[in-house]
Amino acid sequence: MSRKKISTTIYIEPEQAERLKQLNARTKVAVAEYIRQGINLILKHNEHLLPGQLSLDDRAAPQLGLPQMGLPQPPAKASQKAGK
């Protein structure tokens, strides 16, 4: 049984739509399935930017005044860089 899906609207370029239709005609795989696969590729590629389960070290780090290694750090402010 497939999982429940959420309907959404996307806008693609005409060339993308045409190529997806051609792919669908040859493979009989739904265009929506190819779009979901593309989304999964992007999510996997950017997985390091998404929140996830913290390790024990990451949970203890703020209490110890240490940076959290599993999460990206915001850029330092200009005043911090100048040593102010």
C-alpha positions as CSV (number, residue, x, y, z in Angstrom):
1,M,0.0,0.0,0.0
2,S,1.4,3.4,-0.9
3,R,1.7,6.2,1.7
4,K,-0.7,9.1,1.7
5,K,0.4,12.0,-0.4
6,I,-0.1,15.7,-0.1
7,S,-1.3,17.7,-3.1
8,T,0.8,20.7,-4.1
9,T,1.2,22.9,-7.1
10,I,4.6,23.4,-8.8
11,Y,5.6,25.4,-11.8
12,I,8.1,23.9,-14.2
13,E,9.5,25.2,-17.5
14,P,7.8,24.0,-20.7
15,E,10.9,22.1,-21.7
16,Q,10.9,20.2,-18.4
17,A,7.2,19.3,-18.9
18,E,7.8,18.1,-22.4
19,R,10.8,15.9,-21.4
20,L,8.8,14.5,-18.5
21,K,5.9,13.6,-20.8
22,Q,8.4,11.9,-23.2
23,L,9.9,10.0,-20.3
24,N,6.4,8.9,-19.1
25,A,5.5,7.7,-22.5
26,R,8.6,5.5,-22.7
27,T,8.6,4.2,-19.2
28,K,5.0,4.4,-18.1
29,V,6.2,5.9,-14.8
30,A,4.0,8.7,-13.6
31,V,5.4,12.3,-14.0
32,A,4.5,12.8,-10.3
33,E,6.8,9.9,-9.4
34,Y,9.7,11.4,-11.2
35,I,9.1,14.7,-9.5
36,R,9.0,12.9,-6.1
37,Q,12.3,11.2,-7.0
38,G,13.8,14.5,-7.9
39,I,12.7,16.0,-4.6
40,N,14.3,13.1,-2.7
41,L,17.6,13.6,-4.5
42,I,17.6,17.3,-3.4
43,L,16.7,16.4,0.2
44,K,19.4,13.8,0.3
45,H,22.0,16.2,-1.2
46,N,21.1,18.8,1.4
47,E,20.6,16.5,4.3
48,H,23.3,18.2,6.3
49,L,21.2,21.4,6.4
50,L,18.1,19.7,7.8
51,P,17.4,19.2,11.5
52,G,17.9,15.7,12.8
53,Q,18.5,13.8,16.0
54,L,21.3,15.3,18.1
55,S,24.0,13.1,19.5
56,L,24.7,13.2,23.2
57,D,27.7,15.5,22.6
58,D,25.5,18.0,20.7
59,R,22.9,18.1,23.5
60,A,25.6,18.7,26.2
61,A,27.5,21.3,24.2
62,P,25.3,24.3,25.0
63,Q,25.4,23.6,28.7
64,L,29.2,23.5,28.5
65,G,29.4,26.6,26.4
66,L,30.7,24.6,23.4
67,P,29.6,24.9,19.8
68,Q,27.1,22.2,18.6
69,M,29.1,20.2,16.1
70,G,26.1,18.6,14.3
71,L,24.4,21.9,13.5
72,P,25.6,24.7,11.1
73,Q,26.8,27.7,13.0
74,P,25.6,31.2,12.0
75,P,28.2,33.5,10.6
76,A,30.0,35.7,13.2
77,K,28.9,39.3,13.4
78,A,31.3,42.0,12.1
79,S,31.9,43.2,15.7
80,Q,32.9,39.7,16.8
81,K,35.4,39.4,14.0
82,A,37.1,42.7,14.9
83,G,37.5,41.5,18.5
84,K,35.0,43.9,20.0
